[in-house]
Amino acid sequence: MNEALVKADLEMADVFAAQTAFKSPKLRRVACAILRTAMANGGSVWPDDSALAPVVSFLAGDDKNCVGTAWRWLGKVKLMERGGKRRRSGSGTSKGREIAEWRLAAWRVAETFLARNEVPHEPDQREMFPQLVNNSAQKL
């Protein structure tokens, strides 16, 4: 590996550490699923792809909002970009709205992102301290 490539990888690691430090584990899990699905499909993915359904169904209640946030986050950090194709969604929950195909903008950066963020399950604070969540609800 040449020196410039090693330097670029180290700089990229610092950027990812800063961008993911305060992201929810659920948000990172959805983002990783989107990237993994895009990589499996040759670099493109549709928001209603059936491979994303298990990850989305794992989310409960208000946590489903992190799906849209994950798509926007991946676009903002230039890992994904909207492709030129559009179609009506076949997903039952989307009610036939028009959706855009998304494409990987940087394959190698996506691999690095997955290597640093893909974990089987990382509990969030509500799962780690259920007694505190239940107690605070009772005080209200």
LUMDREN-561933 format. One record per atom (N, C-alpha, C, CB): residue in three letters; atom name; x, y, z. Coordinates in steps of 0.2 Angstrom, whole numbers, plus 5000, padded with zeros to 4 digits. Glycine has a CB too. Example, Ala and Ser with C-alpha at 12.3 -4.5 7.8 and 13.67 -1.06 7.14 Angstrom:
<atoms>
res; atom; px; py; pz
Ala; N; 5066; 4972; 5039
Ala; CA; 5062; 4978; 5039
Ala; C; 5066; 4984; 5039
Ala; CB; 5057; 4978; 5045
Ser; N; 5064; 4989; 5035
Ser; CA; 5068; 4995; 5036
Ser; C; 5064; 5000; 5039
Ser; CB; 5070; 4997; 5029
</atoms>
This chain:
<atoms>
res; atom; px; py; pz
Met; N; 5004; 4994; 5000
Met; CA; 5000; 5000; 5000
Met; C; 5004; 5006; 5000
Met; CB; 4995; 5000; 5006
Asn; N; 5003; 5011; 4996
Asn; CA; 5007; 5017; 4996
Asn; C; 5006; 5022; 5002
Asn; CB; 5006; 5021; 4989
Glu; N; 5010; 5026; 5003
Glu; CA; 5010; 5031; 5009
Glu; C; 5004; 5035; 5008
Glu; CB; 5016; 5035; 5009
Ala; N; 5002; 5038; 5003
Ala; CA; 4997; 5042; 5002
Ala; C; 4990; 5039; 5004
Ala; CB; 4996; 5045; 4995
Leu; N; 4989; 5033; 5002
Leu; CA; 4983; 5029; 5003
Leu; C; 4983; 5027; 5010
Leu; CB; 4984; 5022; 4999
Val; N; 4988; 5026; 5014
Val; CA; 4988; 5025; 5021
Val; C; 4986; 5031; 5025
Val; CB; 4995; 5022; 5024
Lys; N; 4989; 5037; 5022
Lys; CA; 4987; 5043; 5025
Lys; C; 4980; 5045; 5024
Lys; CB; 4991; 5049; 5022
Ala; N; 4977; 5043; 5018
Ala; CA; 4970; 5045; 5017
Ala; C; 4965; 5040; 5021
Ala; CB; 4968; 5043; 5009
Asp; N; 4967; 5034; 5022
Asp; CA; 4964; 5030; 5027
Asp; C; 4963; 5032; 5034
Asp; CB; 4966; 5022; 5026
Leu; N; 4969; 5035; 5036
Leu; CA; 4969; 5037; 5043
Leu; C; 4965; 5044; 5044
Leu; CB; 4977; 5039; 5045
Glu; N; 4965; 5048; 5039
Glu; CA; 4961; 5054; 5039
Glu; C; 4954; 5052; 5039
Glu; CB; 4963; 5059; 5033
Met; N; 4952; 5047; 5035
Met; CA; 4945; 5045; 5034
Met; C; 4943; 5042; 5041
Met; CB; 4944; 5040; 5029
Ala; N; 4947; 5038; 5044
Ala; CA; 4945; 5035; 5051
Ala; C; 4944; 5041; 5056
Ala; CB; 4951; 5031; 5054
Asp; N; 4947; 5046; 5056
Asp; CA; 4946; 5052; 5060
Asp; C; 4939; 5055; 5059
Asp; CB; 4951; 5057; 5060
Val; N; 4938; 5056; 5052
Val; CA; 4931; 5059; 5050
Val; C; 4926; 5054; 5052
Val; CB; 4931; 5060; 5042
Phe; N; 4926; 5048; 5051
Phe; CA; 4921; 5043; 5053
Phe; C; 4920; 5043; 5061
Phe; CB; 4922; 5036; 5050
Ala; N; 4925; 5043; 5064
Ala; CA; 4925; 5043; 5072
Ala; C; 4921; 5049; 5074
Ala; CB; 4932; 5043; 5075
Ala; N; 4922; 5055; 5071
Ala; CA; 4918; 5061; 5073
Ala; C; 4911; 5061; 5071
Ala; CB; 4922; 5067; 5070
Gln; N; 4910; 5058; 5065
Gln; CA; 4903; 5058; 5062
Gln; C; 4899; 5053; 5066
Gln; CB; 4903; 5057; 5055
Thr; N; 4901; 5048; 5068
Thr; CA; 4897; 5042; 5071
Thr; C; 4897; 5042; 5079
Thr; CB; 4900; 5036; 5069
Ala; N; 4901; 5046; 5082
Ala; CA; 4902; 5046; 5089
Ala; C; 4896; 5047; 5093
Ala; CB; 4907; 5052; 5091
Phe; N; 4891; 5051; 5091
Phe; CA; 4885; 5052; 5094
Phe; C; 4879; 5049; 5091
Phe; CB; 4884; 5059; 5096
Lys; N; 4880; 5045; 5086
Lys; CA; 4874; 5042; 5082
Lys; C; 4871; 5036; 5086
Lys; CB; 4876; 5040; 5075
Ser; N; 4865; 5036; 5086
Ser; CA; 4861; 5030; 5089
Ser; C; 4864; 5024; 5086
Ser; CB; 4854; 5031; 5089
Pro; N; 4864; 5018; 5091
Pro; CA; 4866; 5012; 5088
Pro; C; 4861; 5009; 5083
Pro; CB; 4867; 5007; 5093
Lys; N; 4854; 5011; 5084
Lys; CA; 4849; 5009; 5079
Lys; C; 4850; 5013; 5072
Lys; CB; 4842; 5010; 5082
Leu; N; 4852; 5019; 5073
Leu; CA; 4853; 5023; 5066
Leu; C; 4859; 5020; 5063
Leu; CB; 4854; 5030; 5068
Arg; N; 4864; 5018; 5066
Arg; CA; 4870; 5015; 5063
Arg; C; 4868; 5008; 5060
Arg; CB; 4876; 5015; 5068
Arg; N; 4864; 5005; 5064
Arg; CA; 4862; 4998; 5061
Arg; C; 4858; 4998; 5055
Arg; CB; 4858; 4994; 5066
Val; N; 4854; 5003; 5054
Val; CA; 4850; 5004; 5048
Val; C; 4855; 5007; 5042
Val; CB; 4844; 5009; 5049
Ala; N; 4859; 5011; 5044
Ala; CA; 4864; 5014; 5039
Ala; C; 4868; 5008; 5036
Ala; CB; 4868; 5019; 5042
Cys; N; 4870; 5004; 5041
Cys; CA; 4875; 4998; 5038
Cys; C; 4871; 4993; 5034
Cys; CB; 4877; 4994; 5045
Ala; N; 4864; 4992; 5036
Ala; CA; 4860; 4988; 5032
Ala; C; 4859; 4991; 5025
Ala; CB; 4853; 4987; 5035
Ile; N; 4858; 4997; 5024
Ile; CA; 4857; 5001; 5018
Ile; C; 4863; 5000; 5014
Ile; CB; 4856; 5008; 5019
Leu; N; 4869; 5001; 5017
Leu; CA; 4875; 5000; 5013
Leu; C; 4877; 4993; 5011
Leu; CB; 4881; 5003; 5017
Arg; N; 4875; 4988; 5015
Arg; CA; 4877; 4981; 5014
Arg; C; 4872; 4979; 5008
Arg; CB; 4875; 4977; 5020
Thr; N; 4866; 4981; 5008
Thr; CA; 4861; 4980; 5003
Thr; C; 4863; 4983; 4996
Thr; CB; 4854; 4982; 5005
Ala; N; 4866; 4989; 4996
Ala; CA; 4868; 4992; 4990
Ala; C; 4874; 4988; 4987
Ala; CB; 4870; 4999; 4992
Met; N; 4878; 4986; 4992
Met; CA; 4884; 4982; 4990
Met; C; 4882; 4976; 4987
Met; CB; 4889; 4981; 4995
Ala; N; 4878; 4972; 4990
Ala; CA; 4875; 4966; 4987
Ala; C; 4872; 4967; 4980
Ala; CB; 4870; 4963; 4992
Asn; N; 4869; 4972; 4979
Asn; CA; 4865; 4974; 4973
Asn; C; 4870; 4977; 4967
Asn; CB; 4859; 4978; 4974
Gly; N; 4876; 4977; 4968
Gly; CA; 4880; 4980; 4963
Gly; C; 4881; 4987; 4964
Gly; CB; 4878; 4978; 4957
Gly; N; 4879; 4990; 4969
Gly; CA; 4880; 4997; 4970
Gly; C; 4874; 5002; 4971
Gly; CB; 4885; 5000; 4965
Ser; N; 4868; 4998; 4970
Ser; CA; 4862; 5002; 4970
Ser; C; 4857; 4999; 4975
Ser; CB; 4859; 5003; 4963
Val; N; 4852; 5003; 4977
Val; CA; 4847; 5000; 4982
Val; C; 4841; 5005; 4981
Val; CB; 4850; 5000; 4989
Trp; N; 4835; 5002; 4982
Trp; CA; 4829; 5006; 4982
Trp; C; 4827; 5006; 4990
Trp; CB; 4823; 5003; 4978
Pro; N; 4824; 5011; 4992
Pro; CA; 4822; 5012; 4999
Pro; C; 4817; 5006; 5001
Pro; CB; 4818; 5018; 5000
Asp; N; 4813; 5003; 4996
Asp; CA; 4808; 4998; 4998
Asp; C; 4811; 4991; 4997
Asp; CB; 4802; 4999; 4994
Asp; N; 4818; 4990; 4996
Asp; CA; 4821; 4984; 4995
Asp; C; 4819; 4979; 5000
Asp; CB; 4829; 4985; 4995
Ser; N; 4817; 4973; 4998
Ser; CA; 4815; 4968; 5003
Ser; C; 4820; 4966; 5008
Ser; CB; 4812; 4962; 5000
Ala; N; 4827; 4967; 5006
Ala; CA; 4832; 4965; 5011
Ala; C; 4833; 4970; 5017
Ala; CB; 4839; 4965; 5007
Leu; N; 4830; 4975; 5016
Leu; CA; 4830; 4980; 5022
Leu; C; 4824; 4979; 5027
Leu; CB; 4829; 4987; 5019
Ala; N; 4819; 4975; 5025
Ala; CA; 4813; 4974; 5029
Ala; C; 4814; 4971; 5036
Ala; CB; 4808; 4969; 5025
Pro; N; 4819; 4966; 5036
Pro; CA; 4820; 4964; 5043
Pro; C; 4823; 4969; 5048
Pro; CB; 4825; 4958; 5043
Val; N; 4827; 4973; 5045
Val; CA; 4830; 4978; 5049
Val; C; 4825; 4983; 5052
Val; CB; 4836; 4982; 5046
Val; N; 4821; 4985; 5047
Val; CA; 4816; 4990; 5048
Val; C; 4810; 4987; 5053
Val; CB; 4812; 4993; 5042
Ser; N; 4809; 4981; 5052
Ser; CA; 4804; 4978; 5057
Ser; C; 4806; 4977; 5064
Ser; CB; 4801; 4971; 5054
Phe; N; 4813; 4977; 5065
Phe; CA; 4816; 4977; 5071
Phe; C; 4815; 4983; 5075
Phe; CB; 4824; 4975; 5071
Leu; N; 4814; 4988; 5072
Leu; CA; 4813; 4995; 5075
Leu; C; 4806; 4995; 5078
Leu; CB; 4814; 5001; 5071
Ala; N; 4805; 4999; 5084
Ala; CA; 4798; 4999; 5086
Ala; C; 4796; 5007; 5087
Ala; CB; 4798; 4996; 5093
Gly; N; 4790; 5008; 5086
Gly; CA; 4787; 5015; 5087
Gly; C; 4791; 5020; 5084
Gly; CB; 4787; 5016; 5095
Asp; N; 4793; 5025; 5088
Asp; CA; 4796; 5031; 5086
Asp; C; 4803; 5030; 5083
Asp; CB; 4797; 5036; 5091
Asp; N; 4806; 5024; 5084
Asp; CA; 4812; 5022; 5081
Asp; C; 4812; 5021; 5074
Asp; CB; 4815; 5016; 5085
Lys; N; 4806; 5020; 5071
Lys; CA; 4806; 5019; 5064
Lys; C; 4808; 5026; 5060
Lys; CB; 4798; 5017; 5062
Asn; N; 4807; 5031; 5064
Asn; CA; 4810; 5038; 5061
Asn; C; 4817; 5038; 5059
Asn; CB; 4808; 5044; 5065
Cys; N; 4821; 5033; 5062
Cys; CA; 4828; 5033; 5061
Cys; C; 4830; 5030; 5054
Cys; CB; 4832; 5029; 5066
Val; N; 4825; 5027; 5051
Val; CA; 4826; 5025; 5044
Val; C; 4827; 5030; 5039
Val; CB; 4820; 5020; 5042
Gly; N; 4823; 5035; 5039
Gly; CA; 4823; 5041; 5035
Gly; C; 4830; 5045; 5036
Gly; CB; 4817; 5046; 5035
Thr; N; 4831; 5046; 5043
Thr; CA; 4837; 5049; 5045
Thr; C; 4843; 5046; 5043
Thr; CB; 4837; 5049; 5053
Ala; N; 4843; 5039; 5043
Ala; CA; 4849; 5035; 5040
Ala; C; 4850; 5037; 5033
Ala; CB; 4848; 5028; 5041
Trp; N; 4845; 5037; 5029
Trp; CA; 4846; 5038; 5022
Trp; C; 4849; 5045; 5021
Trp; CB; 4839; 5038; 5018
Arg; N; 4846; 5050; 5024
Arg; CA; 4848; 5057; 5024
Arg; C; 4856; 5058; 5026
Arg; CB; 4844; 5062; 5028
Trp; N; 4857; 5054; 5032
Trp; CA; 4864; 5054; 5034
Trp; C; 4869; 5052; 5029
Trp; CB; 4864; 5050; 5041
Leu; N; 4867; 5046; 5026
Leu; CA; 4872; 5043; 5021
Leu; C; 4873; 5047; 5015
Leu; CB; 4869; 5036; 5019
Gly; N; 4867; 5051; 5013
Gly; CA; 4868; 5056; 5008
Gly; C; 4872; 5062; 5010
Gly; CB; 4861; 5058; 5006
Lys; N; 4871; 5064; 5016
Lys; CA; 4875; 5070; 5018
Lys; C; 4883; 5069; 5019
Lys; CB; 4872; 5072; 5025
Val; N; 4884; 5063; 5021
Val; CA; 4892; 5061; 5021
Val; C; 4894; 5059; 5015
Val; CB; 4893; 5056; 5027
Lys; N; 4891; 5059; 5010
Lys; CA; 4893; 5057; 5003
Lys; C; 4894; 5050; 5002
Lys; CB; 4899; 5061; 5001
Leu; N; 4891; 5045; 5006
Leu; CA; 4892; 5038; 5005
Leu; C; 4887; 5036; 5000
Leu; CB; 4891; 5034; 5011
Met; N; 4881; 5039; 4999
Met; CA; 4876; 5037; 4995
Met; C; 4873; 5043; 4991
Met; CB; 4869; 5034; 4998
Glu; N; 4871; 5042; 4985
Glu; CA; 4868; 5048; 4981
Glu; C; 4862; 5045; 4977
Glu; CB; 4874; 5051; 4976
Arg; N; 4858; 5050; 4976
Arg; CA; 4852; 5048; 4972
Arg; C; 4853; 5046; 4965
Arg; CB; 4846; 5053; 4973
Gly; N; 4851; 5041; 4963
Gly; CA; 4852; 5039; 4956
Gly; C; 4847; 5042; 4951
Gly; CB; 4851; 5031; 4955
Gly; N; 4847; 5041; 4945
Gly; CA; 4842; 5045; 4941
Gly; C; 4836; 5041; 4940
Gly; CB; 4846; 5045; 4934
Lys; N; 4835; 5035; 4942
Lys; CA; 4829; 5031; 4941
Lys; C; 4824; 5033; 4947
Lys; CB; 4831; 5024; 4941
Arg; N; 4818; 5033; 4945
Arg; CA; 4812; 5034; 4950
Arg; C; 4807; 5029; 4948
Arg; CB; 4810; 5041; 4950
Arg; N; 4803; 5027; 4953
Arg; CA; 4797; 5022; 4952
Arg; C; 4792; 5023; 4957
Arg; CB; 4800; 5015; 4950
Arg; N; 4787; 5020; 4957
Arg; CA; 4782; 5019; 4962
Arg; C; 4784; 5013; 4967
Arg; CB; 4774; 5018; 4959
Ser; N; 4783; 5015; 4973
Ser; CA; 4785; 5010; 4978
Ser; C; 4780; 5004; 4978
Ser; CB; 4786; 5013; 4985
Gly; N; 4783; 4998; 4979
Gly; CA; 4778; 4992; 4979
Gly; C; 4777; 4990; 4986
Gly; CB; 4781; 4986; 4975
Ser; N; 4780; 4993; 4991
Ser; CA; 4779; 4992; 4998
Ser; C; 4772; 4994; 5001
Ser; CB; 4785; 4995; 5002
Gly; N; 4769; 4990; 5005
Gly; CA; 4763; 4991; 5007
Gly; C; 4762; 4997; 5012
Gly; CB; 4760; 4985; 5011
Thr; N; 4768; 4999; 5015
Thr; CA; 4768; 5005; 5020
Thr; C; 4769; 5011; 5016
Thr; CB; 4773; 5004; 5025
Ser; N; 4771; 5011; 5010
Ser; CA; 4773; 5018; 5007
Ser; C; 4767; 5020; 5003
Ser; CB; 4779; 5017; 5003
Lys; N; 4762; 5016; 5002
Lys; CA; 4756; 5018; 4998
Lys; C; 4757; 5020; 4991
Lys; CB; 4752; 5023; 5002
Gly; N; 4762; 5017; 4988
Gly; CA; 4763; 5019; 4981
Gly; C; 4766; 5026; 4979
Gly; CB; 4757; 5019; 4977
Arg; N; 4770; 5029; 4984
Arg; CA; 4773; 5035; 4983
Arg; C; 4779; 5034; 4978
Arg; CB; 4775; 5038; 4990
Glu; N; 4781; 5039; 4975
Glu; CA; 4787; 5039; 4971
Glu; C; 4793; 5039; 4975
Glu; CB; 4787; 5045; 4966
Ile; N; 4798; 5034; 4973
Ile; CA; 4804; 5034; 4976
Ile; C; 4810; 5034; 4971
Ile; CB; 4805; 5027; 4981
Ala; N; 4816; 5036; 4974
Ala; CA; 4822; 5036; 4970
Ala; C; 4826; 5030; 4971
Ala; CB; 4825; 5043; 4970
Glu; N; 4830; 5028; 4966
Glu; CA; 4835; 5023; 4967
Glu; C; 4841; 5027; 4970
Glu; CB; 4837; 5020; 4960
Trp; N; 4845; 5024; 4975
Trp; CA; 4851; 5027; 4978
Trp; C; 4857; 5023; 4976
Trp; CB; 4850; 5027; 4986
Arg; N; 4862; 5026; 4975
Arg; CA; 4869; 5023; 4972
Arg; C; 4874; 5024; 4977
Arg; CB; 4870; 5025; 4965
Leu; N; 4879; 5019; 4978
Leu; CA; 4885; 5020; 4982
Leu; C; 4889; 5025; 4979
Leu; CB; 4889; 5014; 4983
Ala; N; 4891; 5030; 4982
Ala; CA; 4895; 5036; 4979
Ala; C; 4903; 5034; 4980
Ala; CB; 4894; 5042; 4983
Ala; N; 4904; 5030; 4985
Ala; CA; 4911; 5028; 4987
Ala; C; 4912; 5021; 4990
Ala; CB; 4915; 5034; 4991
Trp; N; 4913; 5017; 4985
Trp; CA; 4913; 5009; 4987
Trp; C; 4918; 5008; 4993
Trp; CB; 4914; 5005; 4981
Arg; N; 4924; 5011; 4992
Arg; CA; 4929; 5009; 4997
Arg; C; 4928; 5013; 5004
Arg; CB; 4936; 5012; 4994
Val; N; 4925; 5019; 5004
Val; CA; 4923; 5022; 5010
Val; C; 4917; 5018; 5013
Val; CB; 4921; 5030; 5008
Ala; N; 4913; 5016; 5009
Ala; CA; 4907; 5012; 5012
Ala; C; 4910; 5006; 5016
Ala; CB; 4902; 5010; 5007
Glu; N; 4915; 5002; 5013
Glu; CA; 4918; 4996; 5016
Glu; C; 4921; 4998; 5023
Glu; CB; 4923; 4993; 5011
Thr; N; 4924; 5004; 5023
Thr; CA; 4927; 5007; 5029
Thr; C; 4922; 5008; 5034
Thr; CB; 4932; 5013; 5028
Phe; N; 4917; 5011; 5032
Phe; CA; 4911; 5013; 5036
Phe; C; 4908; 5007; 5039
Phe; CB; 4906; 5017; 5033
Leu; N; 4907; 5001; 5035
Leu; CA; 4905; 4995; 5038
Leu; C; 4909; 4992; 5043
Leu; CB; 4903; 4990; 5032
Ala; N; 4916; 4992; 5041
Ala; CA; 4921; 4989; 5046
Ala; C; 4921; 4992; 5053
Ala; CB; 4928; 4989; 5042
Arg; N; 4920; 4999; 5053
Arg; CA; 4920; 5002; 5059
Arg; C; 4913; 5003; 5063
Arg; CB; 4922; 5009; 5058
Asn; N; 4908; 5002; 5059
Asn; CA; 4901; 5003; 5062
Asn; C; 4897; 4996; 5063
Asn; CB; 4898; 5008; 5059
Glu; N; 4898; 4991; 5059
Glu; CA; 4893; 4986; 5059
Glu; C; 4894; 4981; 5065
Glu; CB; 4894; 4982; 5052
Val; N; 4889; 4981; 5069
Val; CA; 4889; 4977; 5075
Val; C; 4883; 4973; 5075
Val; CB; 4890; 4981; 5081
Pro; N; 4883; 4967; 5078
Pro; CA; 4877; 4962; 5078
Pro; C; 4871; 4966; 5082
Pro; CB; 4878; 4956; 5081
His; N; 4873; 4968; 5088
His; CA; 4868; 4972; 5092
His; C; 4871; 4976; 5097
His; CB; 4862; 4967; 5095
Glu; N; 4870; 4982; 5097
Glu; CA; 4873; 4986; 5102
Glu; C; 4867; 4990; 5106
Glu; CB; 4877; 4992; 5099
Pro; N; 4866; 4988; 5112
Pro; CA; 4860; 4991; 5116
Pro; C; 4860; 4998; 5117
Pro; CB; 4860; 4988; 5123
Asp; N; 4854; 5001; 5116
Asp; CA; 4854; 5009; 5118
Asp; C; 4853; 5010; 5125
Asp; CB; 4849; 5012; 5113
Gln; N; 4853; 5016; 5127
Gln; CA; 4852; 5017; 5134
Gln; C; 4846; 5015; 5137
Gln; CB; 4852; 5025; 5135
Arg; N; 4840; 5015; 5134
Arg; CA; 4834; 5012; 5136
Arg; C; 4834; 5005; 5138
Arg; CB; 4828; 5013; 5132
Glu; N; 4838; 5001; 5134
Glu; CA; 4839; 4994; 5135
Glu; C; 4844; 4992; 5140
Glu; CB; 4841; 4990; 5128
Met; N; 4849; 4997; 5141
Met; CA; 4854; 4996; 5146
Met; C; 4851; 4997; 5153
Met; CB; 4860; 5000; 5145
Phe; N; 4847; 5002; 5154
Phe; CA; 4844; 5005; 5160
Phe; C; 4836; 5005; 5160
Phe; CB; 4847; 5011; 5162
Pro; N; 4833; 4999; 5160
Pro; CA; 4826; 4999; 5159
Pro; C; 4822; 5002; 5166
Pro; CB; 4823; 4993; 5158
Gln; N; 4826; 5001; 5171
Gln; CA; 4823; 5003; 5178
Gln; C; 4822; 5011; 5178
Gln; CB; 4827; 5001; 5184
Leu; N; 4827; 5014; 5175
Leu; CA; 4827; 5022; 5175
Leu; C; 4822; 5024; 5170
Leu; CB; 4834; 5024; 5173
Val; N; 4821; 5021; 5165
Val; CA; 4816; 5023; 5160
Val; C; 4809; 5022; 5163
Val; CB; 4816; 5019; 5153
Asn; N; 4808; 5017; 5166
Asn; CA; 4801; 5015; 5169
Asn; C; 4800; 5020; 5175
Asn; CB; 4801; 5008; 5172
Asn; N; 4805; 5021; 5179
Asn; CA; 4804; 5026; 5185
Asn; C; 4803; 5033; 5183
Asn; CB; 4811; 5026; 5189
Ser; N; 4806; 5035; 5177
Ser; CA; 4805; 5042; 5175
Ser; C; 4798; 5043; 5172
Ser; CB; 4810; 5044; 5170
Ala; N; 4795; 5038; 5169
Ala; CA; 4788; 5038; 5167
Ala; C; 4783; 5038; 5172
Ala; CB; 4787; 5032; 5162
Gln; N; 4785; 5035; 5178
Gln; CA; 4780; 5035; 5184
Gln; C; 4780; 5042; 5187
Gln; CB; 4782; 5030; 5189
Lys; N; 4786; 5045; 5187
Lys; CA; 4786; 5052; 5190
Lys; C; 4782; 5057; 5186
Lys; CB; 4793; 5054; 5190
Leu; N; 4781; 5056; 5180
Leu; CA; 4777; 5061; 5176
Leu; C; 4770; 5060; 5178
Leu; CB; 4778; 5060; 5168
</atoms>
